[in-house]
């Protein structure tokens, strides 16, 4: 099972339309394990919603002052709206964390 991290989003009418994601990568194990992130890729909300259904997806928080990252809240589908996403805390309560991520300019279509 993989853990995907949402780094940046494109919002449209108050909803996540596109996102930049990375996969959390562990190298080694135990006390010597180190973690990093795969190369980022851009996905639309449908692909992200599908990932949420089968994998762990978390908000990615980057602290530029310390040059470190931490895992934020879990990304989930909105109840009854499979294509719309939200972030939720450990108790399942909605949070604004996903919508507060930095935005990006989507790649031009091929």
C-alpha positions as CSV (number, residue, x, y, z in Angstrom):
1,X,0.0,0.0,0.0
2,X,1.4,3.4,-1.0
3,X,1.0,6.8,0.7
4,X,0.3,9.7,-1.7
5,X,0.9,13.3,-0.7
6,X,-1.0,16.3,-2.1
7,X,1.4,19.2,-2.5
8,X,-0.4,21.8,-4.5
9,X,-3.9,22.3,-5.8
10,X,-5.9,24.1,-8.5
11,X,-9.3,25.2,-7.2
12,X,-12.4,25.8,-9.3
13,X,-15.7,26.9,-7.9
14,X,-14.5,26.1,-4.4
15,X,-13.4,22.5,-5.2
16,X,-10.1,20.8,-6.0
17,X,-9.9,20.5,-9.8
18,X,-6.3,19.4,-10.2
19,X,-3.5,18.5,-7.8
20,X,0.3,17.9,-7.7
21,X,1.0,14.7,-5.9
22,X,4.1,12.7,-4.8
23,X,4.5,9.2,-3.4
24,X,6.1,8.9,0.0
25,X,9.2,6.6,-0.4
26,X,10.9,4.8,2.4
27,X,14.5,3.7,2.0
28,X,15.9,1.2,4.6
29,X,14.1,0.1,7.7
30,X,14.0,0.5,11.4
31,X,16.0,3.3,13.1
32,X,18.1,3.9,9.9
33,X,15.1,4.4,7.6
34,X,14.9,7.6,5.7
35,X,11.9,9.0,3.8
36,X,11.6,11.1,0.7
37,X,9.2,11.8,-2.1
38,X,9.0,10.6,-5.6
39,X,8.9,13.0,-8.6
40,X,5.7,15.0,-8.5
41,X,2.9,14.4,-11.0
42,X,-0.2,16.3,-11.9
43,X,-3.6,14.6,-11.6
44,X,-7.2,15.7,-12.1
45,X,-9.8,15.4,-9.4
46,X,-11.2,12.1,-10.9
47,X,-7.8,10.4,-10.6
48,X,-7.2,11.8,-7.1
49,X,-10.7,10.6,-6.0
50,X,-9.9,7.1,-7.4
51,X,-6.6,7.1,-5.4
52,X,-8.4,8.2,-2.3
53,X,-10.8,5.2,-2.7
54,X,-7.9,2.6,-2.7
55,X,-4.8,4.2,-1.2
56,X,-3.8,6.5,1.7
57,X,-3.7,10.1,0.6
58,X,-2.5,12.8,2.9
59,X,-1.9,16.6,2.7
60,X,1.8,17.5,2.4
61,X,2.9,20.4,4.5
62,X,6.2,22.0,3.6
63,X,8.0,24.3,6.0
64,X,10.3,26.6,4.0
65,X,11.9,28.1,7.1
66,X,13.2,24.7,8.3
67,X,13.3,23.0,4.9
68,X,11.3,20.1,6.3
69,X,7.9,18.4,5.6
70,X,5.2,16.8,7.7
71,X,2.1,14.8,6.9
72,X,-1.1,16.7,7.2
73,X,-4.7,15.5,7.4
74,X,-6.1,12.6,5.4
75,X,-7.8,13.4,2.1
76,X,-11.2,11.8,1.7
77,X,-14.2,12.0,-0.6
78,X,-17.1,14.2,0.4
79,X,-20.1,12.1,1.6
80,X,-22.4,11.3,-1.3
81,X,-20.1,13.1,-3.8
82,X,-17.5,10.7,-5.0
83,X,-15.7,13.3,-7.3
84,X,-15.3,16.0,-4.6
85,X,-12.6,15.9,-2.0
86,X,-12.0,17.2,1.5
87,X,-9.4,16.8,4.2
88,X,-10.4,15.3,7.5
89,X,-8.7,15.0,10.9
90,X,-8.1,11.7,12.8
91,X,-11.7,11.7,14.0
92,X,-13.1,12.2,10.5
93,X,-14.1,15.8,11.0
94,X,-13.6,18.0,7.9
95,X,-10.7,20.5,8.0
96,X,-9.7,23.3,5.6
97,X,-6.1,21.9,5.2
98,X,-6.6,20.6,1.6
99,X,-8.1,23.9,0.5
100,X,-5.3,25.9,2.2
101,X,-2.5,24.3,0.1
102,X,-0.5,26.5,-2.3
103,X,-1.9,26.7,-5.8
104,X,-0.1,26.0,-9.1
105,X,-0.5,26.6,-12.8
106,X,-1.5,23.3,-14.5
107,X,0.6,22.0,-17.4
108,X,-0.7,22.9,-20.9
109,X,-2.5,20.0,-22.6
110,X,-0.4,18.2,-25.2
